[in-house]
Amino acid sequence: MNPILALLKENNISDEQINELFQTLTQNPLAAMATIGQLGLPQDKLQLLMGQVMQNPALIKDAVEELGLDFSKVEEAKQKLQNQRQQ
């Protein structure tokens, strides 16, 4: 199992919440960051999660694919975010 998904499940985050988080991630990465903050993870677990993502961004793609979501939507959202920053 993907380490991001495992960490969320270990901290009693429901499958529904995990799916919602990754759905949000595929549509709006900034909103996903706010959603992560609302999950109620202890600060040390939140830091661990962020550290894993920063060290290995491919974990997000793996998690999205493991959940059966469309990773191309993540790429589209990332491109939109970059375009907004350039304006």
C-alpha positions in Angstrom: 0.0 0.0 0.0 1.1 3.5 -0.8 2.7 5.1 2.3 0.5 8.2 2.1 -2.6 6.1 2.1 -1.2 3.9 4.9 -0.5 6.9 7.1 -4.0 8.3 6.6 -5.6 4.9 7.3 -3.4 4.4 10.4 -4.8 7.7 11.7 -8.4 6.7 11.3 -9.1 8.7 8.2 -12.0 7.0 6.4 -11.8 5.7 2.9 -14.5 8.2 2.0 -12.3 11.1 3.4 -9.3 9.8 1.6 -11.1 9.6 -1.7 -12.5 13.1 -1.2 -9.0 14.4 -0.5 -7.6 12.9 -3.6 -10.6 14.0 -5.7 -9.9 17.6 -4.5 -6.2 17.1 -5.2 -7.0 16.2 -8.8 -9.2 19.3 -9.2 -7.5 22.0 -7.1 -4.1 21.2 -5.3 -4.4 24.3 -3.1 -7.8 23.3 -1.8 -6.4 19.8 -1.1 -3.8 21.4 1.2 -6.6 23.0 3.2 -8.5 19.7 3.2 -5.5 17.9 4.6 -5.3 20.4 7.5 -9.0 19.7 8.3 -8.5 15.9 8.7 -7.3 16.4 12.3 -4.0 14.6 11.9 -1.6 15.1 14.8 1.1 17.7 13.9 3.9 15.1 13.9 1.9 12.9 11.4 1.1 15.8 9.2 4.7 16.8 9.1 5.6 13.1 8.2 3.0 13.1 5.5 4.3 16.4 4.0 7.9 15.2 4.3 7.1 12.0 2.3 5.4 14.0 -0.4 8.2 16.5 -0.7 10.9 13.8 -0.8 9.0 11.7 -3.3 6.3 13.5 -5.2 5.7 10.3 -7.2 3.8 9.0 -4.1 0.9 11.3 -5.0 0.7 9.7 -8.5 0.9 6.2 -7.0 -1.9 7.0 -4.5 -4.1 8.6 -7.1 -3.7 5.5 -9.3 -4.2 3.1 -6.4 -7.5 4.9 -5.7 -8.5 4.5 -9.3 -8.5 8.2 -10.0 -7.3 10.0 -13.2 -3.7 11.4 -12.6 -3.9 13.5 -15.7 -6.4 15.7 -13.8 -3.6 16.4 -11.2 -1.3 17.4 -14.1 -4.0 19.7 -15.5 -4.6 21.3 -12.1 -0.8 21.8 -11.6 -0.6 23.5 -15.0 -3.5 25.8 -14.2 -1.8 26.7 -10.9 1.4 27.5 -12.7 -0.4 29.6 -15.3 -2.2 31.6 -12.5 1.1 32.3 -10.8 2.7 33.6 -14.0 -0.1 36.2 -14.6 
